[in-house]
Amino acid sequence: MTIQSDATELDVEQLMLRIRESAEKRKPADSHSRFQPWARAYPRLLGRSQSHLETDIPDLKLSPDFKPNKDNHYHVNDLLRFHDTHFVRNAYQAILKRDPDDQGFKGYLERLRSGDRNKIDILASLRFSAEGRQRKVRVDGLGLRATVRLISRVPFLGYFLQLLIGVLRIPASTRERRRFESYSLVRAQELADHLNRMVGIMRELRHLVSELPNRIAEQQELTSLLDQRQQELTALLDQRQRQLTALVTQQRQQLTELLEEQQQKLGLQEDKLLVHGDSLAELSESVRAQRMLGEDLNTRLLDDKQDLTAHSAEIHRLAQAVEHVRTQVTIQQARTTSLIKAIDQSPMATPQQSDTVRKEDSHMLDALYVSLEDHFRGDRSEIKKRLEVYLPYFEEAGITADILDVGCGRGEWIELLREKGVHARGVDANRSMVEQCQASGLKVTCENAIDHFRSLPDSALNAVTSFHVIEHLGFKQLVELIDEIVRTLRPGGLLVLETPNPENIIVGSCNFYFDPTHCHPLPIQTTSFLLEAKGFSDLKVIGLHTLESSRIQGKSELINRFNEFFYGPMDYAVLARRN
Amino acid sequence: MSRVAVLTPHVTQHDAVCNDVFGMYESLTRRGFDARVYAADWNLSETELKVWPVSRIKNFLQSPNDTLIYHHSMGWETGCDLLAALNCTRIIKYHNVTPPNFFSGWSEEYESVCRAGREQLRAIATSECDAYLSASQYNMSELVAEGAPESKSFVVPPFNRTDHLFTKEPDFEIIDRYRDGQTNLLMVGSLVPNKGHVALLEAFAAYHHEYKPDSRLFLVGKEKANLTKYTSFLHELTAYLGLQASVIYTGEVSESELKSYYLLSDIFVTTSEHEGFCVPLVEAMAMKVPIVAFSSSAIPETISKAGLVWDERDPYLFAESIDTLINDESIRTRMSLLGKQRYEELFTADKIERQLLNAVGELL
């Protein structure tokens, strides 16, 4: 079979019509009766059983009810509908308006049953008795029939009359006989039904009766159990009551004790309160004094504020003056530069003079560089804080002296080491910076670094450090510097070089060029290679100054890479040991 | 962000109203609302969702811009009082209340709770709420007949956990036990008198005895503690119809077990007499189980053309329907596809969320 996947093709209505048709065909003719027994069982299953005992069974009546007419007027057929005892009783009720007396009832019944008299005779006898005439009840159709019956009782003539009436009544009699037949059949059926119902009741009763001993036994058991429970409960109740009484007594006693104790404590508290009252007064006195003091301070603060305003005006004035001086210096520098150039080019200048002039020329930009450094590198304490990262390496190596910081700048590192009790010297070519260092009592020489190294003997140093220097050097100068360091470091001596990290894209493409004296960026691999090539080992590279706060939050690969490239370490340091 | 309290009397697991409550809560939270579920009592084990006691609701809904969504499914005095007392945006979600006469003779407690729920319906419909949401058109017409304004009435189907059925691993023990070549029929719903189990058992009897003796019927659903009279009646009727070996009463089941029964079953049959929506029909459609049902209350509306829906409960009509579907794989497949289509068009969490926001998005 191929399955069509297009669901919309299914015509549900058509399908339902088809199902209905085949259900009708398939449905057995007696389907209703098949479900009938279940349906009939429901009341029992539902627990709403209709027991014979609960349903009202009407009294069995073989003749209709009789009610005496109020107008004392009947048709004889009204009374002839009844039979036997009912007939006699109803005839009495209708004609004499009373229940039959015992004698009359029995007499009429006997004669009726023997066939000696028929119903007309009895009705006539009642109606035309002295009592009947007195009641004056009208019974239509009775007179004629009674007369005929009376005549038929006359000897001989009566016989023929009866014969004649008998022959004439044959069709009517036949009809009556048929009616009677069916009547008796109906009655018999009613009787049978009634009997069946009674048998049902009997059966249920028998069942109930057979159950009774069990029920009684159950009840007895339950009763005895209940008795037992009651006794137990009574005992328990007694016990609980006793416990409760004891508990209440105990609680009351405890409460009394507690109350007394509390009262005592209350007394004590009152005493304390009195004492506190006194100290409160003292306190409020001191508060008043404090408030006065506060007011006094306030006044003084106001004075100070005025002073401050005056000072800040002064500072502003000074700043303007500094600005003026700076302009003047720039102008003087320009003049000096042109003067130096003029001297240098003058044929009159001796070689010695020219050398001095040239040296002086190299220092022309010193002041400018100091302010550049101030602007971009950060303040002194911040730099010292950053440099603390190297201290553990020096501690670990046990180096406490003979350290040279190349390009020591403002001397933060040497100062930091001095604070830790370690002796270090510095060398820097910038005269302004060297002056600053010397002013703070640091051992710093103003000299070109390579010249300074050349003045040192072999293996004279335990460590050489250089922060943000090598990127200022051309390749040739850099190799020369490393060679000198190798020579002057003792074997096992420590070298620390810090320089901007071009792996950080922002540094490599932009920040590096904040400083126009920078030559070119040095990737980690280049620096490492140079050092290893020149005789250093145990190289350790540390990434520094990561921009944690700017990193993008998240965990995707893209975010990771972005953070690495843009906010990774801005600087790096190589630590190495001389072989 | 404005606050939304979703309020319902009781929270229990595996209950259609509660699934709607939580679905609504999750949807609103996803949309950035500060939503919370409030109830008088709760009984949760599988989920970690937090339910707040109703006594704290006034601390949460303080501003007139906050919103109360009250789920009406039974008589609850506290809910009605709160509805009258709170000064905030008020929204009703009507799940329908079973007419009390279904419980008459079975449980007086249920009867009285349902009667109270029916009586409160009028009060709620005329309490001038800002919106009236109904699980079905059938429910909505009841609300409108009780006096709710038609302009503020909307049909929003209940959120259901059908999508969880897709991801849950089925209980393979059950599948192994019943995957034996017999035809499996399924009805899901707790054993309560309005679900019309008598007619279902009759229909199954006709099918089992006269069409295919190799068949069984799963009745998946909780047997309620205070309806033991009804439950034992059903068991007795099952035995009376000669079906005790072929009707499986599973009792309450986990989602894994429920999935197994949907996977095992060839046809979903229901002769329920009163449903405000009937979530199991949605589950059957989603799980591609064709449906044969009696057309009462909201059932024809939920199924639409995606199943056989009969106006009468003639056992032979149902038996014949089952037989036709079992014997014609093509019809069965196409019918289950119709069901799946209907589920995806109307009853996924996304679609229901959209209907909810279309109705009340501007009020929140």
Interface residues (C-beta under 8 A of the other chain):
Chain A: M1 T2 I3 Q4 S5 D6 A7 T8 E9 L10 V12 L15 M16 R18 I19 R20 S22 A23 R26 K27 P28 S31 F35 W38 A41 Y42 L45 L46 G47 R48
Chain B: G105 V198 E202 A205 E210 K229 F233 E236 L237 Y240 L241 K305 G307 L308 W310 D314 P315 Y316 L317 A319 E320 S321 T324 E329 S330 I331 T333 R334 M335 L337 L338 Q341
